[in-house]
């Protein structure tokens, strides 16, 4: 009603409704509307309530009358109304109880794997027992999916807070910024949503301060007076991707390289043309690294992009930057959908076991000598469906002293991550199963290419492979 009266815009009302959850103020107070402005809306609201009361009384009196006449449509209508009302009901549950439920489901998954992988159970040949175990496993999987769905929330609330932030920053800096949201109904684990708020705030502030130019600068560059800032979320390959995109000045590659040489990161004799753009732009995430000509109170608050990357990596995610000078930049955050249970493929390398997320696996096969190639300065390659893909030996990436060295006796697992493909060399594939993600301490979780650990059915610990981190680490070793 207040939107129809022209008092506020729809987006402003959404922000006020979101803020109402953490405030004792009324909607009108949050919108800073006077009682005189709200009076027409309140009168209309009271009128609508009176009409709704009359209609409800009439409907209640009509239902018994229909029963007395023996109408065949009444029972069906009653069922439809009751089902609709039951579907709209919600129950508030303490988050601690919900987390305890998810933890207990995780323990149940581990216990089920312990029973299935017990040697005495595996030695039984009775089909009835195997059928019952399979049925129990299906029920546990369904229970796990239900429990995980309880933790999933949309990112809409977090995105709406960013809309208010952009509006305030635009006013403070004297710029015109149009804020766009895409995919705000995308669901993500509640714990992840709570943790991405601060990194998003810092990236939004940087985009408004350093990315988008002033009106005069945009006119000189033949751009529109208003800059565009887009916050986007979508699912991709079992992960959620959050992008912060602006059409501002973009990152200056030459300035970043000059700063890196001054700090001793690169030696002056290294050819800048050989350094890929992604590597140069990732220097922005280093502690204390900044190319800003002056520090402002908008983004220069003592919190650098290194804190953003550290917070994202703590969630088993990673950040990357895409930029074109003069056209804008895009900061990309890739995050796991959940922090609790995943489907994984357990592989063996020597005496060690690892878990590879199933969603990252394209195929696995045993290569023939004709499918293997050696390319100068690029190492071992495998021919997969007409394409040459690099081969990374998992034992060499992690510095293991055992593992199969004969590539023709090993297995290749084709992985896809961040729109790139590669082959991972392992000794054996043990099987696919659900695993519960466990934190193994700061020292283990900080290993590049490892996102945590899982307890297998026999009680052993298996490291969970972070495919994107593993590919980055393997690429560095190959170079």
C-alpha positions in Angstrom: 0.0 0.0 0.0 2.8 2.4 0.8 4.4 1.6 -2.5 1.1 2.3 -4.3 0.9 5.6 -2.6 4.4 6.5 -3.9 6.0 6.9 -0.4 8.8 4.4 -1.0 10.2 2.1 -3.7 10.0 -1.7 -3.7 13.7 -2.2 -3.1 13.7 0.2 -0.1 10.8 -1.6 1.4 12.6 -5.0 1.1 15.6 -3.6 2.9 13.4 -2.2 5.7 11.7 -5.6 6.1 15.0 -7.3 6.3 16.3 -4.8 8.9 13.0 -5.3 10.9 14.3 -8.8 11.9 17.1 -7.3 13.9 15.3 -4.2 15.2 12.4 -3.4 17.5 11.4 -0.5 15.4 8.3 -0.5 13.2 8.5 -0.5 9.4 7.4 3.1 9.3 10.2 4.2 11.7 12.8 2.3 9.6 11.6 4.0 6.5 11.5 7.4 8.3 7.9 8.0 7.4 5.8 10.5 9.4 2.3 9.5 10.9 0.7 11.9 8.5 2.3 10.1 5.5 1.2 6.7 6.8 -2.4 7.7 7.7 -3.9 6.9 4.2 -2.2 3.5 4.2 -3.4 2.7 7.7 -7.0 3.6 6.9 -6.9 1.4 3.8 -5.4 -1.4 5.9 -8.2 -1.2 8.5 -10.8 -1.2 5.7 -9.3 -4.3 4.1 -9.2 -6.1 7.5 -12.9 -5.4 8.1 -13.8 -6.8 4.6 -11.7 -9.9 5.3 -13.5 -10.5 8.6 -16.9 -10.3 6.8 -15.8 -12.7 4.1 -14.4 -15.2 6.6 -17.6 -15.2 8.6 -19.6 -15.8 5.4 -17.4 -18.7 4.3 -17.7 -20.3 7.7 -21.5 -20.2 7.6 -21.6 -21.5 4.0 -19.7 -24.7 4.7 -22.3 -26.3 7.1 -25.0 -25.3 4.7 -23.4 -27.2 1.9 -23.0 -30.2 4.1 -26.8 -30.2 4.9 -27.6 -30.2 1.2 -25.3 -33.1 0.6 -23.1 -31.3 -1.9 -20.5 -33.7 -3.3 -18.0 -30.9 -3.8 -17.8 -29.9 -0.1 -15.4 -32.7 1.1 -13.0 -32.0 -1.8 -13.0 -28.3 -1.1 -12.5 -28.8 2.6 -9.5 -31.0 1.9 -8.0 -28.5 -0.5 -8.4 -25.6 2.0 -6.9 -27.7 4.9 -4.0 -28.9 2.7 -3.3 -25.3 1.7 -3.3 -24.1 5.3 -1.0 -26.9 6.4 1.4 -26.2 3.6 1.8 -22.6 4.8 2.6 -23.4 8.4 6.2 -22.9 9.6 8.0 -23.8 12.9 10.8 -21.8 14.4 13.7 -24.0 15.5 16.8 -23.1 17.5 19.8 -23.2 15.2 21.8 -25.1 17.8 19.2 -27.9 17.6 19.4 -27.9 13.8 23.2 -28.1 13.9 23.0 -31.0 16.4 20.6 -32.8 14.0 23.1 -32.4 11.1 26.0 -33.6 13.3 24.0 -36.7 14.4 23.2 -37.5 10.8 26.9 -37.2 10.0 27.7 -39.6 12.8 25.0 -41.9 11.4 26.6 -41.9 8.0 29.9 -42.8 9.5 28.3 -45.6 11.6 26.6 -47.0 8.5 29.9 -47.1 6.5 31.5 -48.9 9.4 28.9 -51.6 9.3 28.9 -51.9 5.5 32.7 -52.1 5.3 33.1 -54.5 8.2 35.0 -57.6 6.9 32.5 -59.9 8.7 29.6 -58.3 6.9 31.3 -58.2 3.5 32.0 -62.0 3.8 28.3 -62.7 4.1 26.7 -63.9 0.9 23.1 -63.8 2.0 21.1 -61.6 -0.4 18.6 -60.8 2.3 21.2 -59.1 4.5 22.7 -57.2 1.5 19.2 -56.1 0.5 18.5 -54.8 4.0 21.8 -53.0 4.2 21.1 -51.3 0.8 17.6 -50.3 2.0 19.0 -48.9 5.2 21.6 -46.9 3.2 18.9 -45.4 1.0 16.9 -44.3 4.1 20.1 -42.7 5.6 20.8 -40.9 2.4 17.3 -39.5 2.2 17.6 -38.5 5.9 20.8 -36.7 5.1 19.3 -34.8 2.2 16.4 -33.7 4.4 18.7 -32.6 7.2 20.9 -30.7 4.8 17.9 -28.9 3.2 17.1 -27.5 6.7 20.4 -25.6 6.6 19.9 -24.2 3.2 18.9 -20.5 3.0 18.7 -18.0 0.2 21.3 -15.3 -0.2 18.6 -12.7 -0.7 18.9 -11.2 2.8 22.7 -10.7 2.4 22.3 -9.2 -1.1 19.7 -6.7 0.1 22.1 -5.4 2.8 24.6 -4.8 0.0 21.9 -2.6 -1.8 21.7 -0.3 1.1 25.5 -0.2 1.4 25.9 0.8 -2.3 23.4 3.6 -2.0 25.2 5.0 1.1 28.6 4.8 -0.6 27.3 6.4 -3.8 26.0 9.3 -1.8 29.1 9.7 0.3 31.5 9.6 -2.7 29.3 11.7 -5.0 29.1 9.0 -7.7 26.1 7.6 -9.5 25.9 3.9 -9.1 23.1 1.6 -10.2 23.0 -1.6 -8.2 21.7 -4.9 -9.8 21.0 -8.2 -8.1 20.8 -11.6 -10.0 20.1 -15.0 -8.5 19.3 -13.7 -5.0 17.0 -16.8 -4.6 20.0 -19.1 -4.8 20.3 -21.3 -1.7 23.4 -21.9 0.2 24.4 -23.5 3.6 23.4 -21.2 6.4 26.9 -21.2 8.0 28.4 -20.2 4.6 25.9 -17.3 4.2 26.8 -16.0 7.6 30.5 -16.0 6.8 30.4 -14.4 3.3 28.9 -11.1 4.6 32.2 -9.4 5.6 34.1 -10.4 2.4 31.2 -9.1 0.2 31.1 -5.8 2.1 34.8 -5.2 1.5 34.6 -6.1 -2.2 31.5 -3.9 -2.6 33.3 -1.0 -1.0 36.4 -1.5 -3.2 34.3 -1.6 -6.3 32.5 1.6 -5.4 35.7 3.4 -4.3 38.4 2.2 -6.6 36.5 0.5 -9.4 33.7 2.9 -10.5 34.9 6.3 -11.7 33.5 9.7 -10.9 30.9 11.3 -13.3 33.6 13.5 -14.9 35.9 10.5 -15.5 33.1 8.4 -17.0 32.2 11.2 -19.3 35.8 11.5 -20.5 35.8 7.8 -21.1 32.6 8.1 -23.1 30.6 6.1 -20.6 27.2 6.7 -19.0 27.2 9.0 -15.9 25.9 6.1 -13.7 28.2 3.2 -13.1 26.8 -0.3 -12.9 27.5 -2.7 -10.0 26.1 -6.2 -10.3 26.0 -8.8 -7.5 25.3 -12.2 -9.0 24.9 -15.8 -7.6 24.4 -19.1 -9.4 25.2 -22.8 -9.2 28.1 -24.3 -11.2 29.5 -27.8 -10.9 28.4 -28.5 -7.4 29.5 -25.1 -6.1 27.9 -21.7 -5.7 29.5 -18.9 -7.6 29.1 -15.3 -6.3 30.3 -12.5 -8.6 30.9 -8.8 -7.9 31.0 -7.1 -11.3 31.5 -3.4 -12.1 32.0 -1.5 -15.4 34.6 0.8 -13.9 38.2 1.5 -14.7 39.4 -2.1 -14.2 42.8 -3.2 -12.8 46.0 -1.7 -14.3 48.2 -4.7 -15.1 51.4 -2.6 -15.6 50.9 -0.7 -12.3 50.4 -4.0 -10.4 53.6 -5.5 -12.0 55.6 -2.3 -11.2 54.4 -2.6 -7.6 55.3 -6.3 -7.5 58.9 -5.5 -8.7 59.3 -2.8 -6.1 58.3 -5.2 -3.4 60.7 -7.9 -4.7 57.9 -10.3 -5.7 59.2 -10.4 -9.3 62.8 -9.8 -10.5 63.2 -7.0 -13.1 64.8 -9.5 -15.6 61.6 -11.6 -15.8 59.6 -11.0 -19.0 56.3 -9.5 -18.0 54.7 -10.9 -21.1 55.2 -14.5 -19.8 53.2 -13.8 -16.6 49.6 -14.7 -17.1 46.9 -12.1 -16.2 45.3 -14.3 -13.6 48.6 -14.5 -11.7 49.1 -10.8 -11.9 45.6 -9.9 -10.7 45.9 -12.4 -7.8 48.7 -10.3 -6.4 46.0 -8.0 -5.1 45.2 -10.7 -2.5 48.7 -10.4 -1.0 48.9 -8.8 2.5 49.4 -5.0 2.3 49.5 -5.0 -1.5 47.6 -2.0 -2.9 47.9 0.2 -6.0 45.6 2.9 -4.7 47.0 6.4 -5.1 45.4 7.5 -1.8 43.7 5.8 1.1 40.1 6.8 1.7 37.7 6.2 4.6 35.5 4.1 2.2 37.9 1.2 1.5 41.1 2.0 3.3 40.1 0.7 6.7 43.1 -1.5 7.5 41.4 -4.6 6.0 43.0 -5.8 2.8 42.0 -8.3 0.2 44.2 -10.8 1.9 41.6 -11.0 4.6 38.9 -11.6 2.0 40.8 -14.5 0.5 41.7 -16.0 3.9 38.0 -15.9 4.9 36.9 -17.5 1.6 39.6 -20.3 1.8 38.5 -21.0 5.4 35.1 -22.0 3.9 36.9 -24.3 1.4 36.3 -21.9 -1.4 38.6 -19.7 -3.4 38.6 -16.2 -5.1 39.7 -15.1 -8.5 39.8 -11.8 -10.5 38.9 -11.1 -14.1 39.5 -7.6 -15.3 39.8 -5.5 -18.5 41.5 -2.1 -18.3 38.9 0.6 -18.9 35.9 -1.7 -19.0 35.6 -3.1 -15.5 36.4 -6.0 -13.1 34.8 -9.1 -11.9 35.6 -10.7 -8.5 34.5 -14.3 -8.5 34.0 -16.3 -5.3 33.5 -20.1 -5.6 32.1 -21.7 -2.4 30.9 -25.2 -1.5 27.2 -25.7 -1.2 27.5 -27.3 2.2 30.1 -27.7 4.9 28.8 -31.0 6.3 28.5 -34.1 4.0 29.5 -34.7 0.4 29.5 -37.5 -2.1 33.1 -38.5 -2.8 35.2 -41.1 -4.6 37.8 -42.8 -2.4 41.1 -43.4 -4.2 44.3 -45.0 -3.1 47.8 -43.7 -3.7 50.4 -45.9 -2.1 49.3 -46.4 1.5 47.3 -43.2 1.6 43.6 -42.7 0.8 42.0 -39.5 -0.6 38.5 -38.4 -1.3 37.7 -36.6 -4.6 34.3 -34.9 -4.8 32.1 -36.8 -7.2 30.8 -33.6 -8.9 34.3 -32.8 -10.1 34.9 -36.2 -11.7 34.1 -36.6 -15.4 35.3 -40.1 -16.0 38.0 -42.6 -15.0 39.9 -45.2 -17.1 43.1 -47.1 -17.5 45.1 -45.6 -20.3 46.8 -47.4 -23.1 50.4 -46.5 -24.3 48.9 -45.0 -27.5 46.9 -42.5 -25.5 49.9 -41.2 -23.6 52.1 -38.4 -24.9 55.0 -36.3 -23.8 54.9 -32.6 -24.8 58.0 -30.4 -24.6 57.9 -28.0 -21.5 54.4 -29.3 -20.6 55.1 -32.7 -19.2 52.9 -35.8 -19.6 49.7 -35.5 -21.5 46.8 -37.9 -22.2 44.5 -38.1 -25.1 40.9 -37.9 -23.9 38.1 -37.8 -26.5 40.3 -36.0 -29.0 41.8 -33.5 -26.5 45.2 -33.5 -24.9 44.9 -33.0 -21.1 47.8 -32.6 -18.6 48.5 -35.5 -16.2 49.2 -34.8 -12.6 50.6 -37.5 -10.4 49.0 -37.2 -7.0 52.0 -38.8 -5.1 54.4 -36.2 -6.6 52.0 -33.3 -5.8 51.9 -34.2 -2.2 55.5 -35.4 -2.0 54.7 -39.1 -1.2 57.4 -41.7 -1.3 55.2 -44.5 -2.5 52.6 -44.9 -5.2 52.6 -46.3 -8.7 55.2 -44.9 -11.0 54.2 -47.0 -14.1 51.5 -44.9 -15.7 50.2 -47.8 -17.8 49.4 -49.8 -14.6 47.7 -46.8 -12.8 44.3 -45.2 -13.3 43.5 -41.8 -14.7 40.6 -39.7 -13.3 39.5 -36.9 -15.6 38.6 -33.9 -13.5 36.8 -30.6 -14.4 37.3 -27.5 -12.3 36.7 -23.8 -13.2 36.0 -24.7 -16.8 39.4 -26.5 -17.1 40.1 -30.2 -17.4 43.0 -32.4 -16.3 43.9 -36.0 -15.5 44.9 -37.2 -12.0 47.0 -40.3 -11.7 46.1 -42.7 -8.8 46.8 -46.3 -8.0 43.3 -47.6 -7.4 39.7 -46.5 -7.0 38.2 -48.0 -3.8 34.6 -46.8 -4.3 32.1 -44.1 -4.0 30.5 -43.2 -0.7 29.2 -40.3 1.4 31.8 -38.7 3.7 31.4 -36.4 6.6 33.7 -33.3 6.4 35.9 -32.9 9.5 38.3 -30.1 10.3 41.7 -31.6 10.9 43.4 -28.5 12.4 44.8 -25.4 11.0 48.1 -27.1 9.8 46.3 -29.7 7.7 43.5 -27.5 6.4 46.0 -24.9 5.2 47.6 -27.4 2.8 47.1 -26.3 -0.8 44.9 -28.8 -2.5 43.2 -30.1 0.7 39.9 -28.9 1.9 39.5 -31.1 5.0 39.3 -34.7 6.1 36.8 -37.5 6.3 36.5 -40.5 8.6 36.2 -43.7 6.6 34.3 -46.8 7.6 37.4 -48.6 8.9 38.3 -45.6 11.1 41.1 -44.3 8.9 41.4 -40.6 8.0 41.2 -39.6 4.3 42.1 -36.1 3.1 39.4 -34.5 0.9 40.9 -33.1 -2.3 40.2 -29.5 -3.3 40.3 -29.9 -7.0 40.9 -26.3 -8.0 43.6 -25.9 -5.3 45.2 -29.1 -6.4 45.4 -28.0 -10.0 46.9 -24.7 -9.1 49.5 -26.5 -6.9 50.3 -29.0 -9.6 50.7 -26.3 -12.2 53.2 -24.5 -10.0 55.2 -27.7 -9.6 55.2 -28.4 -13.3 56.5 -24.9 -14.0 
